Amino acid sequence: MIRILNKYKYFFLILVVTGCKKTLDLTPQDQISDASFWKTAGHFQLAANDFYYGLQEVPQYIDINSDIAFGAGANAVSNGSYLPSASSTVWDNSYTQIRAVNYLLEKAPGSNLGTAIDRWVGEALFFRAYYYNLMSQKYGDLPQSEALQGAAKTAPVYDSQHDIYVQILKWLDEANTELGAMVAAPGSISLPLTGDIYLGNDLFNQVGISAGLT
């Protein structure tokens, strides 16, 4: 009787050990991990769609926000007294968006998706230019060439506004190249464009905005 019980113990132990050798899938079922993302053009589209969330509403009378133009009278911009509000979120929000843009651009070369993601790369380049333009309009000089490098650059240099806009124009030229190639491609007019609630999925409008800022 004791021998029979011992045999059952050994048999049960073998089952337990064998069962433990199976690979346990620890991937969260309710979350998207970075390792499983950036695999398809659709993934890049989803990431790029999020950039639109940070677009600023165009304020009234934006055309008179210049040192050489004003309406019935001078405003804080035209008289040179403008200073960004202490409670302004433009600085933090813009760098948060630029960090996300940079991450998409870092992932693009290693995705091996080639021209399938040209549009999303073009949009990312546009939004990088857009957010630096948004900040420089309010703050002038700011970190750009050494920005967002973490512990490697805890005190990044402030680039001049002139140099920032030179770089902005380069990014917009690159964006035009990426988006323009899609517009010129045979059959591109019938491409299923989705997810762009601001420009109505119109690729010509996207190219036009990018070109207009140059």
C-alpha positions as CSV (number, residue, x, y, z in Angstrom):
1,M,0.0,0.0,0.0
2,I,2.8,2.4,0.9
3,R,4.6,1.5,-2.4
4,I,1.4,2.4,-4.4
5,L,1.1,5.7,-2.5
6,N,4.7,6.5,-3.3
7,K,4.2,5.8,-7.0
8,Y,1.3,8.2,-7.1
9,K,3.4,10.8,-5.4
10,Y,6.2,10.5,-7.9
11,F,3.6,10.5,-10.8
12,F,2.0,13.7,-9.4
13,L,5.5,15.3,-9.0
14,I,6.3,14.6,-12.6
15,L,3.0,16.2,-13.8
16,V,3.7,19.3,-11.7
17,V,7.3,19.7,-13.0
18,T,6.3,19.1,-16.6
19,G,3.4,21.6,-16.3
20,C,5.8,24.3,-15.0
21,K,7.9,24.1,-18.1
22,K,5.2,25.7,-20.2
23,T,5.9,29.3,-21.2
24,L,3.7,31.8,-19.3
25,D,2.4,34.6,-21.4
26,L,2.8,37.7,-19.4
27,T,1.6,40.1,-22.1
28,P,-1.2,42.4,-20.7
29,Q,-4.4,41.7,-22.6
30,D,-5.8,45.2,-21.9
31,Q,-2.6,47.2,-22.9
32,I,-0.5,47.7,-26.0
33,S,3.2,47.1,-25.3
34,D,6.0,48.9,-27.2
35,A,7.4,45.5,-28.2
36,S,4.2,44.5,-30.0
37,F,3.6,48.0,-31.5
38,W,5.3,49.7,-34.5
39,K,4.8,46.5,-36.6
40,T,2.3,47.8,-39.3
41,A,1.5,51.0,-41.1
42,G,-1.7,51.1,-39.1
43,H,0.3,51.4,-35.9
44,F,2.2,54.4,-37.2
45,Q,-1.1,55.9,-38.3
46,L,-2.6,55.5,-34.8
47,A,0.5,57.1,-33.3
48,A,0.4,60.0,-35.7
49,N,-3.3,60.6,-35.2
50,D,-2.6,61.5,-31.6
51,F,-0.4,64.4,-32.6
52,Y,-3.5,66.3,-33.7
53,Y,-4.7,66.4,-30.2
54,G,-2.2,69.2,-29.4
55,L,-3.3,71.5,-32.3
56,Q,-4.0,75.0,-31.0
57,E,-7.2,76.8,-31.9
58,V,-6.4,79.8,-34.1
59,P,-7.2,82.9,-32.1
60,Q,-9.2,85.8,-33.5
61,Y,-7.2,88.6,-35.1
62,I,-4.1,86.4,-35.4
63,D,-3.1,88.3,-38.5
64,I,-2.4,91.4,-36.4
65,N,0.0,89.6,-34.1
66,S,3.0,91.2,-35.7
67,D,5.4,94.1,-35.0
68,I,4.5,95.6,-38.4
69,A,0.7,95.2,-38.4
70,F,-2.1,96.0,-36.0
71,G,-5.8,96.8,-36.1
72,A,-7.5,99.7,-34.4
73,G,-4.5,100.1,-32.1
74,A,-1.3,98.4,-31.0
75,N,-1.4,95.2,-29.0
76,A,1.1,93.5,-26.7
77,V,2.8,91.9,-29.8
78,S,3.0,94.9,-32.0
79,N,4.2,97.2,-29.2
80,G,6.8,94.7,-28.1
81,S,5.5,94.2,-24.6
82,Y,4.2,90.6,-25.0
83,L,5.3,88.1,-22.4
84,P,3.9,84.5,-22.1
85,S,1.7,84.0,-19.1
86,A,3.2,82.4,-16.1
87,S,0.4,79.8,-16.2
88,S,0.9,79.1,-19.9
89,T,1.1,75.3,-20.7
90,V,2.6,75.8,-24.2
91,W,6.2,75.0,-23.1
92,D,5.4,71.7,-21.3
93,N,2.7,70.5,-23.7
94,S,4.8,71.2,-26.8
95,Y,7.8,69.3,-25.5
96,T,5.5,66.4,-24.5
97,Q,4.2,66.3,-28.1
98,I,7.7,66.7,-29.6
99,R,8.9,63.7,-27.5
100,A,6.1,61.6,-29.0
101,V,6.9,62.8,-32.5
102,N,10.6,62.1,-32.0
103,Y,9.8,58.5,-30.9
104,L,7.8,57.8,-34.0
105,L,10.6,59.1,-36.2
106,E,13.1,56.9,-34.2
107,K,10.9,53.8,-34.8
108,A,10.3,54.4,-38.5
109,P,13.7,53.3,-39.9
110,G,13.8,50.0,-38.0
111,S,10.2,49.1,-38.9
112,N,11.2,48.0,-42.5
113,L,7.8,49.3,-43.7
114,G,9.5,51.6,-46.2
115,T,7.2,53.9,-48.2
116,A,4.1,52.4,-46.5
117,I,4.6,54.9,-43.6
118,D,5.8,57.9,-45.6
119,R,2.6,59.8,-44.8
120,W,3.0,59.3,-41.1
121,V,6.7,60.2,-41.2
122,G,5.7,63.3,-43.1
123,E,3.0,64.2,-40.6
124,A,5.5,63.7,-37.7
125,L,8.0,66.0,-39.3
126,F,5.3,68.6,-39.8
127,F,4.2,68.4,-36.2
128,R,7.8,68.7,-34.9
129,A,8.1,71.9,-36.9
130,Y,4.6,73.0,-35.7
131,Y,5.4,72.7,-32.0
132,Y,8.8,74.3,-32.1
133,N,7.2,77.2,-34.1
134,L,4.4,77.4,-31.5
135,M,7.0,77.7,-28.7
136,S,9.4,80.0,-30.4
137,Q,6.6,82.5,-31.2
138,K,6.0,82.9,-27.5
139,Y,9.5,82.4,-26.0
140,G,12.0,83.2,-28.7
141,D,15.2,81.3,-28.1
142,L,14.7,77.8,-26.6
143,P,16.4,74.3,-26.4
144,Q,16.1,72.5,-29.8
145,S,19.4,70.9,-30.9
146,E,20.1,69.4,-27.5
147,A,16.5,69.1,-26.2
148,L,14.9,66.0,-24.8
149,Q,18.1,64.0,-24.4
150,G,17.4,63.1,-20.8
151,A,20.3,62.6,-18.4
152,A,22.8,63.0,-21.2
153,K,21.9,66.7,-21.5
154,T,20.3,68.0,-18.3
155,A,21.1,71.6,-19.2
156,P,20.6,71.8,-23.0
157,V,21.8,74.9,-24.8
158,Y,19.2,77.5,-25.9
159,D,19.3,77.8,-29.7
160,S,18.6,81.2,-31.2
161,Q,15.2,81.9,-32.8
162,H,16.9,82.3,-36.1
163,D,18.5,78.9,-36.0
164,I,15.3,77.3,-34.8
165,Y,13.4,78.6,-37.8
166,V,16.1,77.5,-40.2
167,Q,15.7,74.0,-38.8
168,I,11.9,74.3,-38.9
169,L,12.1,75.1,-42.6
170,K,14.2,72.0,-43.2
171,W,11.7,69.8,-41.4
172,L,8.9,71.2,-43.5
173,D,10.8,70.6,-46.7
174,E,11.3,67.0,-45.6
175,A,7.6,66.7,-44.7
176,N,6.7,68.1,-48.2
177,T,8.9,65.4,-49.7
178,E,7.3,62.6,-47.7
179,L,3.7,63.8,-48.3
180,G,4.3,65.0,-51.8
181,A,5.5,61.5,-53.0
182,M,2.1,60.1,-51.9
183,V,0.1,62.8,-53.8
184,A,2.1,62.1,-56.9
185,A,1.8,58.4,-56.7
186,P,-0.6,56.7,-59.3
187,G,-4.0,56.2,-57.8
188,S,-3.2,58.2,-54.6
189,I,-6.4,60.2,-54.9
190,S,-8.4,57.1,-54.1
191,L,-6.3,56.1,-51.1
192,P,-8.5,55.4,-48.0
193,L,-7.6,58.3,-45.7
194,T,-9.0,57.9,-42.2
195,G,-8.6,59.4,-38.8
196,D,-7.9,63.0,-39.7
197,I,-10.8,64.9,-38.1
198,Y,-9.2,68.3,-38.6
199,L,-8.5,68.2,-42.3
200,G,-11.2,65.8,-43.4
201,N,-8.7,63.1,-44.5
202,D,-7.7,65.3,-47.4
203,L,-4.1,64.7,-48.3
204,F,-3.9,67.8,-50.5
205,N,-4.9,69.9,-47.4
206,Q,-2.2,68.3,-45.4
207,V,0.4,69.0,-48.0
208,G,-0.9,72.5,-48.4
209,I,-0.6,73.3,-44.7
210,S,3.0,72.0,-44.7
211,A,3.9,74.0,-47.8
212,G,2.1,77.1,-46.5
213,L,4.3,77.2,-43.4
214,T,7.4,77.3,-45.5
